[in-house]
Amino acid sequence: MLTVEQQKSAASDSETNYGTSLDMGALLLKAYELGDMVNVSAPVADYLYWKSAVAENEEAQALVVQFRKAKELFAECERFGRFHPDYHEARDKVKLIEAKLDELPDVARFKQAEQEVDDLLYEMAQVIAGAVSDTIKVPGNERASSGGGCGSGGSCSCGSGGCG
């Protein structure tokens, strides 16, 4: 994980290297270096470990298959809204299977690791934006505020909710 000092050092290095003109090649090179640092960080290693654990967990994968089928049925019902005769039943089935998935330790740890990586990336985006200007807007960390994750269409790639 990058420390605040490393992030500030990278920002100050870029100021001295770029001067008044913007060298996109050098800027992209620094961005790739930063990406490489993130990829070898502890939070990403933890995320990849738990992602693999979920992929190898037979119970989780069986629930993922059930979850996808339930989501497809719910999406079909949702086209007609809550007035569809099976809307509430289909919605409840999705919630029930999602709750079963959330009870699995591997899935819970995966979601926690995913959130840690998301938080790291959000913090980095804030630091980078703040280094440019105090008025730059950073895209919100929606999952942190909405409680998203595997069942809410996130990008976790565990396959348990349209994620991947």
WOTARA-V336811 format. One line per field, one symbol per residue. ss: DSSP state (H for helix, E for strand, L for the rest). phi: phi as a letter, one per 20 degrees, with the letter a starting at -180 (. if undefined). psi: psi as a letter, one per 40 degrees, with the letter a starting at -180 (. if undefined). A space follows every 50 residues. Layout:
BEGIN
ss: ???
phi: ???
psi: ???
END
This chain:
BEGIN
ss: LLLHHHHHHHHHHHHHHHLLLLLHHHHHHHHHHHHHHHHLLHHHHHHHHH HHHHHHLHHHHHHHHHHHHHHHHHHHHHLLHHHLLLHHHHHHHHHHHHHH HHHLHHHHHHHHHHHHHHHHHHHHHHHHHHHHLLLLLLLLLHHHHHLLLH HHLLLLLLLLLLLL
phi: .fefffffffffgffffeleeeeffffffffffffffffdffffffgfff fffffeefffffffffffffffffffffgdnfefgdgfffffffffffff ffffgffffffffffffffgffgffffffffeafefedgfegffedmfpg ednfdfmfndqmfb
psi: hhidddddddddddddddbeihgddddddddddddddddeiddddddddd dddddehddddddddddddddddddddddeaeehdedddddddddddddd ddehddddddddddddddddddddddddddddieehhhhigddddefaad effafeeeeffed.
END
